[in-house]
């Protein structure tokens, strides 16, 4: 992690502020710079960018901030665990094409940066596939990985899991974008697979530690899967 504890606290505070999503936060950062600069602005300066309710929220630190900061700092003590903010050079450039790139990303896995988007292919599909679908996903992913392409998927049951398993059989590796905090594994049946992905590739989440598997998280997760690859294979 490149940010200091104070800087991380400011990023987390902005990230956790209710009603201020990545799009609004990105506009604030573009106008004022880093989060601690945003938080130091007057109400008059912030007013053009925020509604009255959003402005009130920005002025009140989220109740969960101390606990999340403490948990994140403890999590960062372990090897292979990083937090990347929009200001980090290692932040994946492909996500800047989104209207709402995450303010920060939790990353677990290899210390080197993952391949550029042109070297990544997303593979997704049904959570209840046919046996042939599972075989197809695994074989396609293995073939892509053998050609040194990184396979991006979502660690879900079905096609996602098969794609990660196939990719792990080649040198291209795999990147799993998840819909929970990285201190949790969902689904639990993929705990062993998640460990293998972390050893040979990367796990990534825009959600704070402790975030459970909420239904609303997965459509948000999907936009990152799509953005991180140069194309998407749907099985």
N, C-alpha and C positions, 0 to 999 in steps of 0.2 A: 504493500500500500504506500503510495507516495504522499498522501495527505496527512497532516498532523491531526492529533486528536481534536483540536479546536476546529480545524477545517472540516473534518469528517462530521463533527456534531452539526455544523452549519448545513452541510449537504443533506444529512439525515433529517434535520428540522424542516428544510424546504420540501424534501421528498415526502415526509409524513404529514404535512399540513393539509387538513381536509379541505376539499373543494379546489385545491390548486394542483391540477394535473400536470403532466410533463409538458403539454403545449404552452400553458400559461407560464410555467416555470422557465421554459426555454426563452420566452419573450423577455422575462425579467432579467435573465442572465445575459441576453444579448444587449440589453439596455444598460445594465449596471455592473456586469462582471461577475465575480465569484459570489456564492451565496451570502457570505458575511457582509459583502457590500450591499446586496439586495436588502438584507435584514436591517441594515443601518440607514436606509433611506427614510425620508419623511413621508407622511401620509400623502401629502400633495404630490410628491414625485411618483409614488406607486399608484395613485388613483387612476391614471390613464390606462393602466394595464390590468386592473383588478376591479371586481365588483365590490360593493360595500361589505358583503358577507365574506368574500375572500380576503379583503384587507383586514377585517377583524380577526380572521383565522391566522393570518401571517403574524399579527401582533401577539398572539398567544401561543407559546411553545406547546406542541402536542403533549398530552399527559404521558404517553408511552415513550417519549424521547429518551429519558434517562435509562430506562430498562433496555431499549433497543441499542443505544450507544454502548452500554456496558456489555451486552451480549455480542455486539459486533466486534468490539475491541478484543474480547476474549477469543472469539472465533478467528480473528486475524492472527492470533499467536501461533496457530497451527500451520505447518508447512503446506504450500500449495493452495492456500486460501487468500484471495485478494478481493478488494473492492476497487472498481474502476469508476471514476466519475467522468462527466462530459469533458472535464478539463484535462484528463489523462491522455498522454500520447498513445497509450496502448488501447484506448477505447476503440471498439470496432468502427471503422469509418463508414461501413455500409449502413449503419443505423442512422447516420446523419441525413440520409435520404427520407427518413420518416418525418411526418409532421410532429410526432410526439416521441422522440427518442427518450429512453429512460434516463433520468438524471444520474443514476448510478446502477452499477451491475455488480452482483456478487459472482465470483468466479472460483471454481474448485477444480484443480487438475494440474496439468503440466504448466511449468513456469514460462514456457515460451508462448509467443502470441500465436493464435490460430491463423490458419491460412486466409489469404485475401478472398473476397467474395467470388472472384472468378475461379478459385480453386475449391469451392464448396458447392454441394448440391443438396437441397432439402428433399427428404423422402418421408412422406406422411401417408396416412390412410385410415382405414376402419379399425376400430377397437375390437370388432368381432369379425375378423376376416375368415375366409375359407382356408383350409390347409394349403391350397395352391397359392393363395394370396400371400401367406406367410413365407412360403418357399420363394416366391417371386421377389418379395421385398428383400429377403436375406441375400439372394443371389445377385440382384441388382446392386445392393449396397456393397457387397464384397467386390464385385467387378469395378465399381467406382473407386473404392479404397485401393484396390490393386493398381489403379492408374493414378495413385497419389492425389485423389480428390477426397476432401473431408466431407463426411455425410452428416448433415444436420437434421435432427428430429427432436421429438418432444418427450421421450421416455415413457409414453403411455403404453397401455396394453395393446396387443395386436401388432399392427404394421410398424409402429414406432419402435417397439422393442426388437422386432425382427431386423429392422434397418440398422439399429445400433449393433446387434450381434454380428450381422454380416460385415459391417464396416470394421469391427475390431479384428477381423481376420486378415486385414490388409494394412499396409503402411500409411494410408491416408488418414486413418483415425476417424474420430467422430466427436460431435459436439451436441450435447443434450441441453435444450432450453426447457426449463421446468416452470410449473405454475404454482410453486410453493417457495417458502424460504429454503435455503440450501442446507439448513440444519434438519430438514425433514426429507423423507423419500416417499414419493407417491407415484404409482401405487406401491404398497409395501412389498408386493410380490417381486418388484424390480430392485430390491435393495442390493442384491449381489451384482446385478447388472450395473447399477449406479456406481458401485465401487470399481468395477472393471473400466467403466467409462472414465472415471476420475484418474485411474492409473495410466491409461493410454490416450486419453483425450481431455475433454473439458465438460464440466457442468456449469450452466449459467442461469442466473435468475435476476429479474429486476425487482423482486419482492423482498421485503425485509425479513430478517431471520425471525422464525416463529410463525410466519404466515401459513395458514392451513390451506388445504386444497379446496378453495372456493370456486364455484362454477364460473363466476365472472372473470377469474384469473386466466382461464385457458384461451379465450379469444384474444386476449392481450398477448399471451405467450405466443400465439400463432403468428402474429405480425412480425415478431422477431425471427421466428424460424424462416419465414418467407424472405425477410430482408437480408439475412446472413448468407443466403445462397445465390448463385447466378441463375438458378432455375429450380423448379419444384417437380418432383416425380410423385404422382398420386397413385397408390396401389389400391 
